[in-house]
Amino acid sequence: MRRPHEQGKARVPGPLLHDDDFTIVAKYGSEYRGFVQYYLLAQDVFRLALLRWVMETSMLKTLAAKHKSSVTKMARKYKASIDTPDGPRAGFQVTVQRDRGRKPLVARFGGIPLKRQRTAVIADLKPTMATVRRNELIHRLLAGQCELCEGRIGLQVHHIRKLADLDKSGRPERPSWARLMAMRKRKTLVVCQACHQDIHAGRATATTRI
């Protein structure tokens, strides 16, 4: 994710506008959590309150731009009280319910006390370079939502061989699904069965993403 600020002001990272709310909050939450946990041994970890404000504002602006809404409405919609060892803390949370008795998926931002922890242990994990794309696709599948119409039934994955295939000669204009894949620079798209059939039949697909 690109930096959430520019010239001292919280900014909206354009590529995130095409992700679902769960993914947006999860991305901001994981980056913020990584920064805070790294500096928990510092005496002035409380200074990261400014970082929290910048990232929180950027996240809410991104959600507001995506839904053509306001920062206040997005904050009200996803505001949550998060339990911590130091008591409840204010944060933001998106919950995705799943069927068959499975636990819901939860993405959180905040809820971390900016308080020095003398016993904090920094564990720098070796990045897994070979499976980043697979993990990202699994994450999108777990969100349980069609990336075109936001339907939740019969999810499948539409694949293309390479991004260049989206520019077929003789095609007057890219269909909405192709434009979405090109903007995201992804060769996969999580879609419901109806949208997948429309793609292969060359029919227009309903989309709330573009």
C-alpha positions as CSV (number, residue, x, y, z in Angstrom):
1,M,0.0,0.0,0.0
2,R,1.3,3.5,-0.9
3,R,1.9,6.0,1.9
4,P,-1.3,7.3,3.4
5,H,-0.2,10.9,3.5
6,E,1.1,13.6,1.2
7,Q,2.4,17.0,2.2
8,G,1.1,16.5,5.7
9,K,-2.5,15.6,4.6
10,A,-4.1,12.2,4.7
11,R,-4.6,10.9,1.2
12,V,-6.7,8.3,-0.6
13,P,-4.7,5.5,-2.3
14,G,-6.6,5.1,-5.6
15,P,-6.0,1.4,-6.2
16,L,-7.8,0.6,-2.9
17,L,-11.0,2.1,-4.1
18,H,-11.7,-1.1,-6.0
19,D,-11.3,-3.4,-3.0
20,D,-14.1,-4.4,-0.6
21,D,-14.4,-2.7,2.8
22,F,-13.1,-5.8,4.6
23,T,-9.8,-5.7,2.5
24,I,-9.4,-2.0,2.9
25,V,-9.6,-2.1,6.7
26,A,-7.5,-5.2,6.8
27,K,-4.7,-3.6,4.8
28,Y,-4.6,-0.4,6.9
29,G,-4.9,-2.4,10.1
30,S,-2.0,-4.8,9.4
31,E,0.3,-1.9,8.4
32,Y,-0.6,0.2,11.4
33,R,-0.2,-2.9,13.7
34,G,3.2,-3.6,12.3
35,F,4.5,-0.1,12.9
36,V,3.2,0.0,16.5
37,Q,4.4,-3.5,17.5
38,Y,7.9,-2.7,16.2
39,Y,8.2,0.4,18.4
40,L,6.5,-0.9,21.6
41,L,9.9,-1.0,23.3
42,A,10.4,2.7,22.8
43,Q,9.7,5.1,25.7
44,D,7.9,7.6,23.5
45,V,5.7,5.1,21.6
46,F,2.8,7.4,22.5
47,R,4.1,9.7,19.7
48,L,2.6,7.2,17.2
49,A,-0.8,8.8,17.9
50,L,-0.1,11.1,15.0
51,L,0.6,8.1,12.7
52,R,-2.7,6.5,13.9
53,W,-4.6,9.7,13.0
54,V,-3.1,9.9,9.6
55,M,-3.7,6.3,8.7
56,E,-7.2,6.3,10.3
57,T,-8.2,9.4,8.3
58,S,-6.8,8.0,5.1
59,M,-8.7,4.8,5.6
60,L,-12.0,6.6,6.3
61,K,-11.4,8.9,3.3
62,T,-10.8,5.8,1.2
63,L,-14.1,4.2,2.4
64,A,-16.0,7.4,1.9
65,A,-14.7,7.9,-1.6
66,K,-15.5,4.3,-2.5
67,H,-19.1,4.6,-1.3
68,K,-19.5,8.3,-2.3
69,S,-20.3,9.0,1.3
70,S,-18.7,11.0,4.1
71,V,-15.9,10.3,6.6
72,T,-18.3,10.8,9.5
73,K,-20.8,8.2,8.1
74,M,-18.0,5.6,7.5
75,A,-16.6,6.2,11.0
76,R,-20.1,5.8,12.5
77,K,-20.7,2.6,10.5
78,Y,-17.5,0.8,11.4
79,K,-16.6,2.2,14.8
80,A,-16.1,-0.5,17.4
81,S,-14.8,-1.1,20.9
82,I,-11.8,-3.5,20.9
83,D,-10.8,-5.4,24.0
84,T,-7.2,-5.2,25.0
85,P,-5.1,-6.2,28.1
86,D,-5.4,-2.5,29.2
87,G,-9.2,-2.4,28.8
88,P,-11.4,-1.5,25.8
89,R,-10.0,0.8,23.1
90,A,-11.8,2.6,20.3
91,G,-11.1,1.3,16.8
92,F,-12.8,0.2,13.6
93,Q,-14.0,-3.2,12.6
94,V,-15.5,-4.9,9.5
95,T,-17.1,-8.3,10.0
96,V,-18.0,-10.7,7.2
97,Q,-20.5,-13.4,8.2
98,R,-20.0,-16.9,6.8
99,D,-22.3,-19.8,6.4
100,R,-22.2,-23.5,7.6
101,G,-21.4,-22.4,11.1
102,R,-18.0,-21.0,10.3
103,K,-16.6,-18.2,12.4
104,P,-17.0,-14.7,10.8
105,L,-14.0,-13.0,9.2
106,V,-13.0,-9.9,11.1
107,A,-10.8,-7.0,10.0
108,R,-9.7,-4.4,12.6
109,F,-7.9,-1.1,12.7
110,G,-6.6,0.4,15.9
111,G,-7.4,-1.0,19.4
112,I,-3.7,-1.1,20.3
113,P,-2.6,0.9,23.5
114,L,0.2,3.2,22.6
115,K,2.0,2.3,25.9
116,R,5.6,1.1,26.3
117,Q,5.9,-2.7,26.8
118,R,9.3,-3.5,28.3
119,T,8.8,-7.2,27.6
120,A,7.8,-6.8,23.9
121,V,9.6,-9.1,21.5
122,I,10.2,-8.1,18.0
123,A,9.9,-11.1,15.6
124,D,10.9,-10.2,12.1
125,L,9.3,-12.9,10.0
126,K,11.0,-13.8,6.7
127,P,8.7,-12.7,3.9
128,T,7.1,-15.5,1.8
129,M,7.8,-14.2,-1.7
130,A,6.7,-17.2,-3.7
131,T,3.1,-17.4,-2.4
132,V,2.1,-13.8,-2.2
133,R,-0.3,-14.0,-5.1
134,R,-1.9,-17.2,-3.8
135,N,-2.4,-15.8,-0.4
136,E,-3.9,-12.6,-1.8
137,L,-6.4,-14.6,-3.9
138,I,-7.3,-16.8,-0.9
139,H,-7.9,-13.6,1.1
140,R,-10.2,-12.3,-1.6
141,L,-12.1,-15.6,-1.7
142,L,-12.5,-15.6,2.1
143,A,-14.2,-12.2,1.8
144,G,-17.0,-14.2,0.2
145,Q,-18.2,-11.6,-2.2
146,C,-18.4,-11.2,-6.0
147,E,-16.0,-8.5,-7.1
148,L,-18.4,-7.3,-9.8
149,C,-21.9,-7.3,-8.4
150,E,-21.1,-8.0,-4.7
151,G,-23.2,-11.2,-4.7
152,R,-22.3,-14.0,-2.3
153,I,-23.7,-17.1,-3.9
154,G,-21.7,-19.6,-6.1
155,L,-18.4,-17.8,-6.0
156,Q,-15.8,-18.8,-8.7
157,V,-12.5,-17.4,-10.0
158,H,-12.2,-16.1,-13.5
159,H,-8.7,-16.4,-14.9
160,I,-6.9,-14.9,-17.9
161,R,-3.5,-16.1,-19.2
162,K,-1.9,-12.6,-19.2
163,L,-3.0,-9.0,-18.8
164,A,-2.3,-8.3,-22.5
165,D,-5.2,-10.6,-23.3
166,L,-7.5,-7.8,-22.0
167,D,-6.6,-5.8,-25.1
168,K,-8.1,-8.0,-27.9
169,S,-8.0,-6.5,-31.3
170,G,-11.3,-5.6,-32.9
171,R,-13.0,-5.0,-29.5
172,P,-14.5,-1.5,-29.5
173,E,-14.4,-1.1,-25.7
174,R,-13.3,-3.1,-22.8
175,P,-16.2,-4.7,-20.8
176,S,-16.5,-3.7,-17.2
177,W,-14.9,-6.9,-15.9
178,A,-11.8,-6.4,-18.1
179,R,-11.5,-2.7,-17.1
180,L,-11.6,-3.8,-13.4
181,M,-8.9,-6.4,-13.9
182,A,-6.7,-4.0,-15.9
183,M,-7.0,-1.3,-13.1
184,R,-6.1,-3.8,-10.4
185,K,-3.4,-5.4,-12.6
186,R,-4.7,-8.8,-11.6
187,K,-5.1,-11.9,-13.7
188,T,-7.9,-13.3,-11.5
189,L,-11.3,-12.0,-10.6
190,V,-13.6,-13.5,-7.9
191,V,-17.1,-13.6,-9.3
192,C,-20.4,-15.2,-8.7
193,Q,-21.7,-17.9,-11.1
194,A,-24.1,-15.5,-12.9
195,C,-21.4,-13.0,-13.6
196,H,-18.9,-15.7,-14.7
197,Q,-21.4,-17.0,-17.2
198,D,-22.0,-13.5,-18.5
199,I,-18.2,-13.0,-19.0
200,H,-17.8,-16.1,-21.1
201,A,-21.0,-15.4,-23.1
202,G,-19.8,-11.9,-23.9
203,R,-22.7,-10.3,-22.1
204,A,-22.5,-7.1,-20.1
205,T,-22.0,-7.7,-16.4
206,A,-23.6,-5.7,-13.6
207,T,-20.9,-4.1,-11.5
208,T,-20.8,-1.7,-8.5
209,R,-17.0,-1.4,-8.7
210,I,-16.4,1.0,-11.6
